[in-house]
Each structure stands twice: as structure tokens, then as C-alpha cells.
């Protein structure tokens, strides 16, 4: 049933313990608050059922810590429900009063006007994989923190590692051999090294678990296909697949670039047009891994052993797209840096084009079509 058959538009202001419900009917009348219930299915169902046939009711609530469970329950019961991107809700600059009731009414009225932007609701397995990916990302951040703390403690006490690469086996052995005259400082080293080892083990275990759970996932083929790209190894490919969920949402590659916030901001007025920094809107996790991957294209295009192994069994079309990406992005990075462009800005520009190649590979993958 299409949008124009809806007769009631419901805004739900959802909190951990309560839900405020407002409804707006077709026409220009203001929305009205029709109830407030605990965060419980049965009271909410009873209030919504009073509005009439479920197919004529369209609900929405803001994306937040309460997740997608409520939207899935409403869909299963016959109501349509959107989860709304909070940053894209229209706001009045002169409005200084904010309450749960007003928020619910504003959602209902904006939903009726068609001015809200829904977010993608993943299936439960995809959401679970995404949660595991984000848990690993948090673990890597924690690992970087404890490594940094121990490194700066050693530097502060005049202990400088003579090698170039840190936190490999040789560097860990060097840290373990450092001896301090003061017992307190010696304990700091042993405790810091134990913290680093524990954090590294946690990251390793999460990665191994991720490899196990991706097997049999709906997007497993997409994960394998994306690894044909240089700089996109297993964890990066899983991050892209889990965070995006469904590439069919993007009709063009530029739509996907805009979704991850890699397109330049713009201010145009009359004949004056000005481009600024990238928008940084949308999914920050996807944007981060794309920029990280883009740095790999500084090196000359080549099919190394690891990349050849990851490309085994993939279609010639996907391998051709990945090879085209290598050549194009390397040349683009080389030209921009050669013209004096800041390397970080050049890598961001390359990440924008890399997003286009990711989108192109997704179109060749049956699981995302």
C-alpha cells in the first residue's frame, strides 16, 4: 500500500522507559498527543489500534540507543514504521522549548509532510555482524591507547627504541628487557606490557570470531568480492558490507559517495559557487575505512601474492574493476601530490573515488542485487 493511502501519521518519542505517542491526520491540522506508555509492546499496541486499520497508520521514531527492535515489531504486526535520521530532522531556529510531547508532535507533522529521511534497517544477522565489527573497532582503539601510554612512559624516562617499526616481536622483546632502578617504574612497565598483550589478544579473538560468523552470512559473497580491491582486506570488507547493508539503496556511485560524507560541501548563491571541505555526513565507520584503504594506492599498481589469493574464484568483471581502481587511483594520487596537494586531502579525494569502485563491485555481486 503506497504512502498516499495512509490516513494517520504517528510520531513516537522513544526513551528507555517510556514512549510518547502523537498522531497527525491527513490535512493541515496540528498533530495531537494521543498517549504515553511504558516501553512495552502491549500498551503501545492498544494505543495504536485505536487509530484504525493498521495498514492506514504510518509510524516513525528517531534512531538512537533503543535500536531497531521496535520498528521490526511494528512491521511484523502490520504497521509501517520508519526509523528517522536525527541529524536530518527539520529544526526551527527560534524554537527554544523542547519536550517529549513536542518532539513526538513534530515527528508526526514532519512525517505527514514527507520531510523526514529514514535510515536503513538491517536484518538481525547483519546488525549482529555490525555489532561485532564495532566491538573489534573499539578493541583496536583500546589497544592503541595502552600502547601509546607505555611508549610515552618509556620515552619520558629516556628509553628510545632504536628500530623503525614498533609493536612487532622485536620491539616487544626490547620493552620486556628494559630495567628500572625504582620498583614502582619497573611495575609500570610490566603492567603496561601485560595490558598491551591483553588488548592485542582481545583484538585477535574478535577477528577470529568474525571470520567464523561471516561464513553463511547473506553478504559473504560481497565480502569476498570487495577484497579484490587493493587495501580492502577482510575486516575492511566486512565493515563495508555490514555498515551499508544494502547497496541497492544507491542508484548511482555518487549517491554512495554522498552517503559516506566524502563529497565536498558547497555554498552557492547567485553566480557565486564555493566548494569547501568534505561534508563528513552519513556513516563515519565506512568513511574511515575507505580513507585508510586509499593510502595503499600510493604504491605502483601490481598484483601481489596476497591480492592474487583474495581474487581466486571471483568473476573476471570484479577483478577488472579492481585492477582499474589500482591504475586510476594511483595516477590520481601521484598527480595531486605532485601538484603540491596535501597528502591527507589527496587520500580523501582518492577515498571518494574508491567508494565509487566499491559501489561498482557491489553491482556485480549477486547477493547485493
C-alpha positions in Angstrom: 0.0 0.0 0.0 1.6 3.3 -1.0 2.2 6.4 1.1 -0.9 8.3 -0.2 -3.3 5.7 1.3 -2.1 6.5 4.9 -4.5 8.4 6.9 -2.7 8.6 10.3 0.9 9.7 10.8 2.4 8.8 14.2 5.4 10.2 15.9 6.9 8.1 18.7 9.3 9.8 21.1 11.1 6.7 22.4 13.1 6.5 25.6 14.5 3.7 27.7 11.4 3.6 29.9 8.6 5.4 28.1 7.1 6.2 24.7 5.2 9.4 24.0 2.8 9.0 21.0 1.5 11.8 18.8 -0.7 11.5 15.7 -1.4 13.8 12.7 -4.3 13.1 10.3 -4.4 14.0 6.6 -4.9 17.7 6.1 -3.4 20.7 7.8 -4.5 20.2 11.4 -1.8 20.1 14.0 -0.7 16.8 15.5 -2.0 15.8 18.9 -0.6 13.7 21.6 -2.8 10.6 22.0 -1.0 8.8 24.7 2.1 7.9 26.7 3.0 4.4 27.6 5.9 2.5 29.2 8.4 0.9 26.8 6.3 -2.2 26.5 4.6 -3.8 23.5 1.1 -4.4 24.7 0.3 -0.8 25.9 1.7 0.6 22.7 -0.3 -1.8 20.6 -3.5 -0.8 22.3 -3.0 2.9 21.7 -2.1 2.4 18.0 -5.0 0.1 17.4 -7.4 3.0 18.3 -6.3 4.9 15.2 -8.0 2.4 12.9 -6.7 -0.2 10.3 -3.0 -0.9 10.8 -2.3 -0.5 7.0 -3.5 3.1 7.2 -1.1 4.1 10.0 2.5 5.2 9.4 4.8 5.4 12.4 8.2 6.8 12.9 10.8 7.4 15.7 14.3 8.8 15.8 17.3 6.5 15.5 19.1 6.1 18.8 20.2 3.7 21.6 16.8 1.9 21.6 17.8 0.3 18.3 15.6 -1.3 15.6 13.6 -3.8 17.7 10.6 -1.6 18.0 10.5 -1.0 14.2 10.8 -4.7 13.5 8.0 -5.5 15.9 5.7 -2.8 14.3 6.4 -4.2 10.8 5.7 -7.7 12.0 2.3 -6.6 13.4 1.2 -4.9 10.2 2.2 -1.3 10.8 4.7 0.6 8.6 7.4 2.3 10.6 10.5 4.4 9.7 13.5 5.0 11.8 14.5 8.6 11.2 18.0 10.1 10.9 18.0 12.7 13.8 20.5 15.0 12.1 18.2 15.5 9.1 15.0 16.4 11.1 14.0 20.0 10.2 14.6 22.4 13.1 13.2 25.9 13.7 15.9 28.3 14.8 13.5 30.3 17.0 12.2 27.3 18.9 13.6 27.3 22.5 11.3 24.8 24.2 11.9 21.1 23.8 9.8 18.4 25.5 8.9 14.8 24.7 5.4 15.8 23.8 6.6 18.5 21.4 9.2 16.1 19.9 6.5 13.5 19.2 4.2 16.1 17.6 7.0 17.4 15.4 7.8 13.9 14.2 4.2 13.2 13.3 3.8 16.5 11.4 7.1 16.2 9.5 6.2 12.6 8.6 2.9 13.8 7.2 4.7 16.5 5.2 7.3 13.9 3.8 10.2 15.9 5.2 11.9 13.1 7.2 14.7 10.9 6.0 14.6 7.2 7.1 17.7 5.2 7.9 18.2 1.7 6.6 17.0 -1.0 8.9 19.3 -4.1 8.6 18.2 -7.6 9.1 19.0 -9.1 12.5 22.1 -11.1 11.3 23.6 -8.1 9.5 23.1 -6.0 12.6 24.8 -8.7 14.8 27.8 -8.8 12.4 27.9 -5.0 12.5 27.9 -5.0 16.3 30.8 -7.4 16.3 32.7 -5.3 13.8 32.2 -2.2 16.0 33.3 -4.2 19.1 36.5 -5.1 17.3 37.0 -1.4 16.3 36.6 -0.4 20.0 39.1 -3.1 21.0 41.6 -1.7 18.5 41.2 1.8 19.9 41.8 0.4 23.4 44.9 -1.3 22.1 46.2 1.9 20.6 45.6 3.7 23.9 47.6 1.3 26.1 50.4 1.1 23.5 50.6 4.9 23.4 50.7 5.1 27.2 53.5 2.6 27.6 55.5 4.1 24.7 55.3 7.6 26.2 56.2 6.4 29.6 59.4 4.8 28.2 60.2 8.0 26.2 59.6 10.2 29.2 62.3 8.1 31.0 64.8 8.3 28.2 64.2 4.8 26.8 64.3 5.2 23.0 63.7 2.2 20.7 66.5 2.0 18.0 64.4 0.2 15.4 61.9 1.7 13.0 58.8 -0.4 13.4 57.2 -0.7 16.8 55.0 -3.3 18.5 56.4 -6.2 16.5 58.1 -9.1 18.2 61.5 -7.4 18.3 60.0 -4.3 19.9 58.1 -6.2 22.5 61.2 -8.1 23.5 63.1 -4.8 23.8 60.4 -3.4 26.1 60.4 -6.5 28.2 64.2 -6.2 28.8 64.0 -2.6 30.0 65.1 -2.4 33.7 64.4 0.5 36.0 66.1 1.1 39.4 62.9 2.1 41.0 60.5 -0.8 41.7 57.5 1.4 41.0 58.7 2.2 37.5 59.5 -1.4 36.8 56.0 -2.3 37.8 54.6 0.3 35.4 56.5 -1.4 32.5 55.4 -4.9 33.4 51.8 -3.8 33.9 51.7 -1.8 30.7 53.1 -4.7 28.7 50.5 -7.0 30.2 47.8 -4.5 29.2 49.1 -4.4 25.7 49.2 -8.2 25.4 45.7 -8.5 26.8 44.4 -5.8 24.3 46.1 -7.5 21.4 44.7 -10.9 22.3 41.2 -9.4 22.5 41.6 -8.0 19.0 42.8 -11.3 17.7 40.0 -13.2 19.3 37.4 -10.8 17.9 38.9 -11.1 14.4 38.9 -14.9 14.5 35.3 -14.9 15.7 34.3 -12.5 12.9 35.8 -14.9 10.3 33.8 -17.7 11.7 30.5 -15.9 11.8 30.8 -14.4 8.3 30.6 -17.9 6.9 27.0 -18.4 5.7 26.1 -14.8 6.1 23.9 -13.3 3.3 26.7 -10.9 2.3 29.5 -13.4 2.5 30.0 -13.3 -1.3 30.1 -9.5 -1.2 32.8 -9.6 1.4 34.9 -11.9 -0.8 34.3 -9.7 -3.8 35.3 -6.4 -2.1 38.7 -8.0 -1.1 39.7 -7.9 -4.8 40.4 -4.2 -4.2 43.8 -3.2 -3.1 43.8 -2.1 0.6 40.5 -3.8 1.3 41.3 -6.9 3.3 38.9 -9.0 5.4 38.0 -6.6 8.2 37.6 -3.6 5.9 35.4 -5.6 3.5 33.2 -6.9 6.4 32.9 -3.3 7.7 31.7 -2.0 4.3 29.2 -4.8 3.9 27.8 -4.7 7.5 27.6 -0.9 7.8 26.0 -0.4 4.3 23.8 -3.5 4.4 22.1 -3.0 1.1 23.9 -1.2 -1.8 20.7 -1.3 -3.8 19.7 1.9 -2.0 22.2 3.8 -4.1 21.2 4.3 -7.7 24.5 5.9 -8.6 28.0 5.8 -7.3 27.8 9.5 -6.4 24.8 8.7 -4.1 27.1 6.3 -2.2 29.9 8.9 -2.1 27.4 11.4 -0.6 26.1 8.8 1.9 29.6 8.4 3.5 30.3 12.1 3.5 33.2 12.1 1.1 31.8 14.8 -1.3 32.8 18.4 -1.0 30.5 20.8 0.9 29.0 23.6 -1.3 27.8 27.1 -0.8 26.1 28.6 -3.9 24.3 31.9 -4.2 23.5 33.5 -7.5 26.6 33.4 -9.7 28.9 32.6 -6.8 29.8 29.0 -6.2 32.2 27.8 -3.5 33.3 24.3 -2.6 34.6 23.6 0.9 35.8 20.6 2.9 34.0 17.2 2.7 30.6 17.1 4.3 31.5 14.2 6.8 27.9 13.3 6.9 26.5 9.7 7.0 28.4 6.7 8.2 31.7 7.6 9.8 32.8 3.9 10.1 32.6 3.4 6.3 34.3 6.8 5.6 37.2 5.9 8.0 38.0 2.5 6.4 37.8 4.0 2.9 40.3 6.7 3.7 42.6 4.1 5.3 42.4 1.9 2.2 43.0 4.8 -0.1 46.6 5.3 1.3 47.5 1.9 -0.3 47.2 3.4 -3.8 50.4 5.4 -3.3 52.3 2.4 -4.5 52.7 1.3 -8.1 49.8 -0.9 -9.4 50.7 -4.6 -9.0 49.0 -7.9 -8.3 50.9 -9.2 -5.2 50.5 -12.7 -3.9 48.0 -11.7 -1.2 45.8 -9.8 -3.7 46.0 -12.7 -6.2 44.9 -15.1 -3.4 42.0 -12.9 -2.5 40.9 -12.8 -6.1 40.7 -16.5 -6.7 37.2 -17.6 -7.7 36.0 -14.1 -8.4 34.4 -13.1 -11.7 36.6 -11.5 -14.4 34.4 -8.4 -14.2 35.1 -7.9 -10.5 38.8 -8.4 -11.0 38.8 -6.0 -13.9 37.1 -3.3 -11.8 39.7 -3.8 -9.0 42.6 -3.5 -11.5 41.1 -0.4 -13.0 40.8 1.1 -9.5 44.5 0.4 -8.9 45.6 2.2 -12.0 43.2 5.2 -11.7 43.7 5.9 -8.0 47.5 5.5 -8.2 47.7 8.0 -11.0 45.3 10.4 -9.3 47.2 10.3 -6.0 50.5 10.8 -7.8 49.2 13.8 -9.8 47.6 15.5 -6.8 50.6 15.1 -4.5 52.9 16.1 -7.4 51.0 19.4 -7.8 51.6 20.1 -4.1 48.3 18.9 -2.7 48.3 18.0 0.9 48.7 14.2 1.1 45.8 13.8 3.5 43.5 15.7 1.3 44.7 13.7 -1.7 44.0 10.4 0.1 40.5 11.7 0.9 39.9 12.5 -2.7 41.1 9.0 -3.6 38.8 7.5 -1.0 35.9 9.3 -2.7 36.7 7.5 -6.0 37.4 4.3 -4.2 33.8 4.5 -2.9 32.7 4.5 -6.5 34.6 1.3 -7.2 33.2 -0.3 -4.1 29.7 0.5 -5.4 30.6 -0.8 -8.9 31.7 -4.2 -7.4 28.5 -4.4 -5.3 26.5 -4.2 -8.5 28.4 -7.2 -9.9 27.7 -9.2 -6.8 24.5 -11.4 -6.8 24.0 -11.2 -3.0 23.6 -7.4 -3.1 21.4 -7.2 -6.3 
